[in-house]
Amino acid sequence: LSRDFSQLLNDANDYNIIIQAGKEPELKEFKAHSNVLCARSSYFKNILRNKPVENENEAIVIKTDISPNICLVIL
């Protein structure tokens, strides 16, 4: 199970969240899975709980002023 979970963390093909971290020109995008984010972080769980899904086939975009380097550590 832990190996499968680890694979999910590294699989950028089947994501439903895009996190845009930082500000231009340092803006960076991270692709993620909402289930993983919610399970591992109360911060993202609260954000996603209040974020309406506009289209099931499109990824939810979360914009944050957190620096890309810190966001990478969090993920």
Steps between C-alpha positions, in 0.01 A plus 500: 500500500776746587672427169175566311452822694855604416432433131193720520709785638738478205236449227438834329264352240190443711476821702197712584669793675742761369674708766641828372767607748685829513467809286614586149771458379566225758153342467510120496226241453476174691260223400347305786221266608228645722465180703870499584500871588195465726640193674836662571418865562225678694597819313415351161202311644344829611573667167355213297194465721404859416602493133206437266556254218404676177560212261578142600735459202718799586759534772434734792753784510627616839699824501734571789769753583711226659837487327540211254789355706293490818200359312721220367610415854137495617399270218 
